[in-house]
Amino acid sequence: MIVRTAILEGTVAPADKAEFDQHMRTTVVAALGRYPGLIKAVLREIAEADADAPPVYMAFDLYFHNLTDMHAALASPVRQAVRAELGQIMPRFQGRVYHLVFDETAQTGARA
């Protein structure tokens, strides 16, 4: 399984935090859910971090069966819709956004 993770490293002003977080949880997650070939989209918010961890604000994980499906989704018109949704709220975010693509190769536990 392929997991494309978007990392938001930075901050949101306290006055903007509630609106920013709500927009990400609802509008952006719904937009991500329209990607063709997507298995699931997950928003992860920081609950705790090591004292020396980078200032990651939140992360999105997009799950696909393979790289071909991921690339097709990113080449689809849905990507422009997702970017439009993000464009409405991202000016409130101060920092950088970057992506990592993982190949999930092993797991254990009750959910495995």
Summary of the structure (lengths in Angstrom):
residues: 112
radius of gyration: 14.7
end to end distance: 12.5
largest distance: 41.1
contacts: 284
relative contact order: 0.31
helix: 38%
strand: 35%
